[in-house]
Amino acid sequence: MEEKIKEVLNEIRPSLQRDGGDLEFIGVDQKGNVKIKLLGACHGCPFSTMTTKNGIERLLKERVPEVTNVEAVD
């Protein structure tokens, strides 16, 4: 599951990088909770929650059914 998650995140990264941001994969637990770290312009951005939930989480759940949640951590 971890490799699939990393593949999807690597597809997302260029769009974040175009806006001066990025993300780092921290890990995933057995329940499918994914932890990421938002970097650059994404860290602290007012839209970061929307990016995490409506963008990253939605796409991961579509492509990796085992994913149940995505959380951005510091």
Contacts in CASP RR format, 6 or more apart in sequence:
PFRMAT RR
TARGET T0000
AUTHOR 0000-0000-0000
METHOD contacts of the structure
MODEL  1
MEEKIKEVLNEIRPSLQRDGGDLEFIGVDQKGNVKIKLLGACHGCPFSTM
TTKNGIERLLKERVPEVTNVEAVD
1 28 0 8 1.000
1 32 0 8 1.000
1 64 0 8 1.000
1 66 0 8 1.000
1 67 0 8 1.000
2 27 0 8 1.000
2 28 0 8 1.000
4 63 0 8 1.000
4 64 0 8 1.000
5 25 0 8 1.000
5 28 0 8 1.000
5 34 0 8 1.000
5 60 0 8 1.000
5 64 0 8 1.000
5 67 0 8 1.000
6 25 0 8 1.000
8 59 0 8 1.000
8 60 0 8 1.000
8 63 0 8 1.000
8 64 0 8 1.000
9 23 0 8 1.000
9 25 0 8 1.000
9 36 0 8 1.000
9 56 0 8 1.000
9 60 0 8 1.000
12 23 0 8 1.000
12 55 0 8 1.000
12 56 0 8 1.000
12 59 0 8 1.000
13 22 0 8 1.000
13 23 0 8 1.000
16 22 0 8 1.000
16 23 0 8 1.000
16 42 0 8 1.000
16 51 0 8 1.000
19 41 0 8 1.000
19 42 0 8 1.000
20 40 0 8 1.000
20 41 0 8 1.000
20 42 0 8 1.000
21 38 0 8 1.000
21 39 0 8 1.000
21 40 0 8 1.000
21 41 0 8 1.000
21 42 0 8 1.000
21 43 0 8 1.000
22 38 0 8 1.000
22 39 0 8 1.000
22 40 0 8 1.000
22 42 0 8 1.000
23 36 0 8 1.000
23 37 0 8 1.000
23 38 0 8 1.000
23 39 0 8 1.000
23 42 0 8 1.000
23 56 0 8 1.000
24 36 0 8 1.000
24 37 0 8 1.000
24 39 0 8 1.000
25 34 0 8 1.000
25 36 0 8 1.000
26 35 0 8 1.000
26 36 0 8 1.000
26 37 0 8 1.000
26 73 0 8 1.000
27 34 0 8 1.000
27 35 0 8 1.000
28 34 0 8 1.000
28 35 0 8 1.000
28 67 0 8 1.000
31 68 0 8 1.000
32 66 0 8 1.000
32 67 0 8 1.000
32 68 0 8 1.000
32 69 0 8 1.000
33 68 0 8 1.000
33 69 0 8 1.000
33 70 0 8 1.000
33 71 0 8 1.000
34 57 0 8 1.000
34 60 0 8 1.000
34 67 0 8 1.000
34 69 0 8 1.000
34 70 0 8 1.000
34 71 0 8 1.000
35 70 0 8 1.000
35 71 0 8 1.000
35 72 0 8 1.000
35 73 0 8 1.000
36 52 0 8 1.000
36 56 0 8 1.000
36 70 0 8 1.000
36 71 0 8 1.000
36 72 0 8 1.000
36 73 0 8 1.000
37 43 0 8 1.000
37 72 0 8 1.000
37 73 0 8 1.000
37 74 0 8 1.000
38 44 0 8 1.000
38 45 0 8 1.000
38 48 0 8 1.000
38 51 0 8 1.000
38 52 0 8 1.000
38 72 0 8 1.000
42 48 0 8 1.000
42 51 0 8 1.000
45 51 0 8 1.000
48 72 0 8 1.000
49 72 0 8 1.000
52 70 0 8 1.000
52 71 0 8 1.000
52 72 0 8 1.000
53 70 0 8 1.000
56 70 0 8 1.000
57 67 0 8 1.000
57 69 0 8 1.000
57 70 0 8 1.000
60 67 0 8 1.000
60 70 0 8 1.000
61 67 0 8 1.000
61 68 0 8 1.000
END
